[in-house]
Structures are given as structure tokens and as C-alpha cells.
Amino acid sequence: MQEVLDMERALLGGMLIEEAEIDNVIGKVQVDDFLHPNHRHVFAAIEELYGQSMGCDVLNIGRQLRSLNLPTLGMSLLGELMNSCGAVTTCEAYAERIAESGRQRRMLEEAKSIVSACAKGDSEAIAAGMKRINDVFEDGHVTRIQTMTQAAQAYVEYLEALESGAIANWKTHISLFDDVVNQGLGGGLRTKQLLMCCGRAGAGKTTIALYLVKELLRYNRDLRAAFFSLELSATSLSGKIVRSEMTHKQGDKGQSFIDSAKVGAGKVKAKYGERIGIIDHTGMSPNSILGMARKLVKDGVKVFVIDHLHRISYPSLADLRHQIGDFCKRLTDFAKDHDCLFIVCAQLNRESEKLQRPPTTADIAESGQVEQHADIILAVHPVMDKVKGKLVPRAATINMSLLKNRHGPPKTHRFSVSYEHQRFTELEG
């Protein structure tokens, strides 16, 4: 603690001696990061004057402090702070260390509140505390500003790295995802993004998410994935992927269904099965999902599937739209911070079905800010044909529509479906 107080005195003293150092400190540290109340008042005075573009010399700061009518905040304090500074060049480094100390202190305070809530059995307070501690953990200060020229050059370098293979640009051998998704970035799925896969109940969201992961891992040998299955058990989920590798058809003579399943399971193991982890615990909260994802990222997992958004156990049913939107924001932040991809299944409401029209982003159930935070929104919906004046879904055929494609155009491709074998075949593109 004494070391932190010494750094606080040296930092404030350096800012008082050399006003130019304030530019290097503001934004790196905040008032609550300071341990001593007097130091908080002094920094708040500097910050207020700086924000008003007023001079931050000792006299102005002294006048600002006198308005608080606190006996400990006189000119003598400012003199002591200036005498505590050995060299003004240390200000920036001290600011970063004080900010880190303040962050750790806030995390400790939140941890205490969680322990107290656990003792009382207050689940909502525990969840709220976990969210606050996660927010503190991921909090940061903007310290770097780029010019547009620098950003443009970085974009060109990014494209060069893509072309050379230095940056992952995952292909699936499916035109919709290889050529249309992220078209402006060279196409293909990639890290630092959130892909929402939406559809009505029974539309095949889970199957499509599995299909995407399977194809990603098939053609990208070093890739690892994790599947948060909040609805299906691991056994039921694996049944879908085993069937996609089977050749057996209903009514076949010769090889039995079980024998064919054994062959399919062998193919899964040989091709990608060891690189897909399944977490089939129901009732997982946003914090528990992100906590588990944080551990898996350290083990090299790059692709996460959450099936599905509306099966997550949110802290309360009140204001569910806001909570879902907030969770999607946390997913996008996590994806960027940890260089990974999230594929999240979500339910569509019945509005498009009632009005007999293709779905839109507004049809995502309890959408909140989902459409704002997602990089890609994929809607799965039936192909409709007019039969005797009525619209009816075409058998074994679906549309996959990019309702949002941040780095490419919106587009729809048609796929044939074999539900028996859990397979999709692109018919166009």
C-alpha cells in the first residue's frame, strides 16, 4: 500500500511541475484508481480544469481545491506532492501502475460482495456481482489514436497478410461462406466476429451450426472448437454428426444401421472428432459461458458455438431483451479480445411466418441489440411454393439468407437437405 501511495504522490507532483505531462496521463488513470482521498481530490481538480481547457498550473489547481472547503487540501499539500516527484518522466509509467492497482482493488471489493451474496444464497446478487467483476477485469483505457492514413495502411497490410496465409481465413468449401461472407476481407469465416444463426423451432439451426463447424475443422486441420449445447445432450448432438458421416439409408439391406453408425463414428474420430469439445450443461449463465470460454481459449480453442441464445439462464426474466443484447455485446468484445469466432443459434419469432414473407433481423426473438452487435446474421427459412393459391414449404429444400454481412452483401443461397443424413448441399453460388 505504501508503494502505491508513493507512486500517487510522485505522479501528481510530476503533473504539477510539468503541465505537459497531464496529456500523457489523462485517459490512463481515473479518480477512483487513487487510494488516498486527498490524491483523488487533487487529480479530480486537474481533470476538471483540463476538461474545460483551462490552465492546470499550481495556482489554478489550488483555487479549485479551496472551493471544496477541506482543511487538508491547501497549497502546502501541493508543495509536498511536488517535492515527492523525483523525475517527471516517470509519470506515464506510474499512471499505468496506479490504474492497475485500482482495477485490482475494485475486483477485490466485488469478490467480497460475491462471497457475501453466496453466504446469503442470493443468486441474482451473485450473477450481478459476477458481471461487475467481469466488467472490471475487461475494462481498459484508450491510449492510442491512429490517423486515417495509418489505418488505411494497416488495412492494406491486413490484406497482404491474408493473401500470404499469415492471418486465418477459414474456408468451408461452401460458396455462401467462402465467397459472400466477409467478401470485403477476402471471404471466409474468421476470428474476432459473432455469427448469429437464426431460425424457427425445428428449422435446423443446431444442424447447420454443426455442419459449419464440421466443415471448418475438415479443411482447417489446426482448428479447435467447443460446442455449448444448452438443449441437446452430448450423445444426441453427436448423433447428428455421426449420421452425417453414414451411408446407410432406410430400407437398405446388407449393412445394418448400427454397423453404419460405427463406421460413421470412426470417420468422426479420424477427421475432426478429437478437436470438438461439447459442454452440455443446461442452465448455464452468461458469466459461466464466458468463464468456460476463457479457459478453453487458453487451450487453443478458436471457434465457439452456443446453442442457443434463448436457452441461457439469464439473471432474471425482467428486461430480457436488454440482457440478451448485453450478452451479445460481451460476446463480440470477447471475440475481439481473445481472437476467436462465436457462432450463436437464436430463435426467430412467428411474425414472418404469419405474414408469409422472408425473415428480417427484427424477427429475432427478444432481439434487443442482437442485430447491432452481430457481424453476420444468417437466417434459415423454408423455400415457399405456390400450390393451388396457397404458399407451402418445398420439401427437402431451405434458404440460407445473410440478413447482415458487415463486410459483404446480403444474399440468399438455396440448399437441398437430407434430414436423414443431416447434410446440406448448396444448389447455387
N, C-alpha and C positions, 0 to 999 in steps of 0.2 A: 504493500500500500504506500509506503514512504517513497518508493521509487516512482510510483505513478504521480504522487503529489509533487515531487521534484521536477518531473517532466512537465507537468502542468504549469508550474511557476516559470520554468525556462521558456516554454512555448509562448506564454502570454508576455513575458518580458521581452522576448525577441520581436514580437509583433508591435510592442510599444516603442522599442528602439528603432526598428526599421519598418516603416509603414508598408513598404513594397512587399514584405513577407506575408501580409494579410491575403494578397492574391493567391499565394501558394497554399494557404491553409483553409480558407473558406471553401466548403464543399467536401473537405476531407474529414472534418470533425464537426460535431454538433454539441449544443449546450449540455444535453443530458449525458454526454460522454465524460464530462468533468466530474471528478469525485468531490472536490471541496466546493461548498456553496458560494464562497466569495469568488472563486475562479469561474463559476458558472455566470455570476452576475457580470464580471468583467468581460468575459467572452460575449455574452448577450449584448452588452453595450457596444462592443466593437462591431458585432454582426449587424446591429440595428443601424449604426451610423454608416457602415459600409453599404447596406441595402438602400439607404437614402442618398447615396453618392456624396456623403458629407465627409469632411476631413476626419481621419481617425488618429489625430495627434493626441498626446497625453492630456492637454487642456480640455479638448472636446470630450474625451472619454471621462475625465474627472467630473465635468459638468453633468454628463449623462448619469453617472453613478450617484451624484449628490441628490438627484431628483428622487432616488429611492429612499432617502432619509434613514440609511443604515449606518451606524457609527463605525463599523469595520471597513467601510468602503471609501476611505479618504485617499488623499494624494500620497500619504505615507505608504499605503498598500501598493500603489502603482510603482513607487520608488523601489520598494522591496522586490517586486517582480522583475524590474529592470536589472537590479543587481544580481538576480538569480540566473541570468542568461549568460552562459559562457561564450556562445557564438551563435549569431542569428542564422547561420547556415544549417543549423540542426532543426529549425522549426518544422520543416516539412516531414522529416522522419519522426519527430516527436508527435506530430498531429496524427500520423497513421497509427502509432503505437497507442496513443490515448484513445483513439476511436476503437481499436481492437479491444482494449481493456474495458471500455464502456459497453461494447457489444457482449463480451463475456459476462459482465456484471448483470446485464439485463436478462441474459439467458439463465443465469443462476437464480434470479428473482422469479422468473417464470417457472423454473423447475420446482422451486419451493411451493408455488401456488398449485402445481400439478400434484405434488405429494399430498398437500392438504386436501385437494379435491378427491384423490384416491382414498384417503382416510375416511372421507365423508360418503364415499360411494356416489359422488355426483358426476355422472357420465358426461353431461353437457358441459360442465366446467372443465372436465379433463380434456374433452375434444377442443374446446375454445383455447385452453392453455397450450395444447399441442400445436394448434395453428399459430398462436402468437410466437411460440418459441421457434417454430419453423420460419416465420417471417423475419425474426431477428437474425436467425442463422444465415438466411439468404440475403439479408439487407446489405447494401453496398452504396458507395458514393461515386457519382460520376466524376472522374478526374481527367478524362481525355476528350478533347474536341478535335475532330478531323475537318479539314477543308473538303469541299466538294471535289477538288482535284485529287486529293489523296484517296477519297472514297472511290472515285472513278478508276484510279489506277489499281486499287485493291480489287475491284470487280474484274478488271482485265486479268490480273494475276490469278484470281479465283478460277476464271475460265481456262487459263493455261494449265493450272493445276488439275482441273477436271479432265482436260484432254490428255494430260500425261499420266493420269491414273493416281496422282498423289492424293486426291480427295475422293472419298467414296461416292460413287454414283451408281446405286444399286439397280441392276436390271432384272426384270422378271420374265422377259420374252412374251410379254402381253403388251400390245401396242398402246392401249389406253394409258398404262402406267409408265411405259418406256419412252413414248414419243409425245404424249399430250401433257401428262402431269409434269410440272416444273419445266415446261418447254423452253422458257426463257433462260433456264440454267443448264440447258443441255439434255433435259429429260431424265426420267428415272426417279425413284424414291431415294430419300437421303435423310441424314440426321438433322437435328435442330428443328423438327417440324411435328405438327399434330395433324393426323388424318382422321376425320370422322367418317365412319361407315354407317349409313342410316337406312332404315327400312321398317316396314310394318312387322308385327309379330309373325314369325314363320316365313319371312321373305328370304332368309338365308344369310343374315348378317354374320353370324358366327362362322358359317361355312366359308364365306368369302374372305373373312379375316384369316382363317386357317389357310385357305388357298393362297393368299398373298404371302403369308409368312413362309409357307412351304416352298413357293417358287423363289422367294428371295434367298432362302438358305440353299436351295438346289443349285442356284447359279452364282452364289457368293459364298465360297467354301469356308471362309474365316468368320462368317457372321453367326452371332448367337442371339436367341430370342427368348422372351418369357411371356407366358400367357396367363393373365389374371382371369380365371374362369369363375365368375361370381354366380353363375346359374347352373352350368353343367358340371358334373363330376369329372375328374381326370380320365376315368375309364370311358365315360360317354363321349368326351371330347376326342379322345384318341381313336374311338371307334369311327368317327368321321374321317380321320386322316388315313386310317388303315383301309377303309373302304375305297378311298380314292386311289389306292395302290393295288386293288384287287382286280382280277379279270373275270371272276365268277358272275354269272347272270342268273336271275330267277329262271328256273326250269332247266338249267344246264344239267346234263348228265355227265358222269365221269367224276371230276374233282368236286369234292363236297365244299359247302360254304366255309366250314371250319378249316379245311385244308387250305383253301384260297386265302382265308384270313391270316393263317400262319405265314404264308408267302408274303402277303401284304405287310405284316408286322416286321418281317425280315428286311423288306425293302426300306421301310421307315427307318429301321435301325442303321442300315448300311449307308443311307443317303444323308439324313439330317436329324434323326430322332434324338441323338445324344446332345444336340445343340438347341433343343427347345425345352425349356423348363415350364412346368404347369403349377400354378398356385390356385387350388380350387376351394379356398376357404370362403364360405358365404359370410355376408355381413361385414366385409372389410370397409373401413372408413377411408376418406381421402388421405388422412395422415398415415394410416398403416400401409396404404398402397405406395405412397411416396417414400416412406421409410424403407420398405422392402425393395423398391426400385433403386434406392440409393445404394443398398448393399449389393444388388445384382450388377449395377454399373461397374462397381469395383472389380467384379469377377469377369468383366468383359462383355456383358450383355448390351446390345445396341438397339434392339427392337423390342418394344413392349406392346402387348395387346391387352386392352381392358374390355371385357365382355360381361355386362355392358354398363353404360353410364348411369342408367336408372335403377340398377341393382346395388349400387353403392349405398352404404349406410351413412347417410348424412346426419349431422348432429341433431337436427330437428326437422320436422315437416314444414315448419313455418318458413316462408320466403324461400322455397325450394329452388325457384328459378335463379335467384341470386347465388345460392350455394353451388349450384351446378356450374354457373358461369364463372364463379370464383375458382372452382376446382380446375376448369379448363384453362384458365389463366395460369394457374400453378403448374399445370402440365406443360404448357408452352414454355414457361420460364425454366422448368426442369430440363426439357429437351434441349434448350439452347445452352444452359449451363453445363450439362453433362454429355453433350454431343450424342444424342440418341433420337430415335423416332418413336412416337406413340401412335398406335392405331386403336381408336376407341369406337366401339359399336354403340349406337344410340337408336332409340325408338322414334319412329315417325307417328304423328297423330293421324286421325282418320279424315282430316279435312280434305286432302287431295283425293282420297278415295270417294268421299261423299260427292265432291264436285266433279269427279271423273276427269281430273287433269293431272299432269305430271307434278311431282312434289317440288317444293321450294324450301329454302333454308328456314322459312318461318314455320314450316310443318314439323320441325324437330320438337318433340315433346319437351315441355318445360325448358325451351331453348335458352332463355336468358341471353347471355352474351356468347353462346357457343359459336355462332357464325362469325363473331368478331375475332375470336382467338384462334380458330382453326385455320391452318394453312390450306388444307384440302378438305372439301366436303363431298363425299361420294354417296349418292342415293341409289338404292337398289329397288326397282319397281317393275311391275309386270308390263309386258308388251300387250296393248289392248287392240282387239279387232272388233269391227262392227259386224255383228251377226243378227240378221232379222231386226235391224233397227236398234239393237242393244250392244253396248260395249262389253266384251267378255275377254278375260285374260287368255293369251295364247299359251298353249301347253308347252312346257319344257323350254321356254324362252323368257329371258329377262333383259331389261335395260340397266346398264350401269351409267349413271349420269354424274358428271362433275359439276355440281351446283356452284362450287367455289374452287378456283385453282389459282392461288395467289401469283404464281409465276408462269401462267399459261392460260389458254382459252377455256371457257366452259364447253363441254362436249359430251355427247352420249354415244356409247358403243353398245351393240347388241350381242348377247351371248346365248348360246344354247346351253341347257343344263341337264345333266344326268343326276337326278337326286339319288338314284340307286348307288351310283359310284361317287357321289359328292364331287363332281367335276364340272368345270366350265370351259367352253370353247368359244373363243372370240370369233364372231361372224363377220366383223367389219373392222377396218382400221389398219 
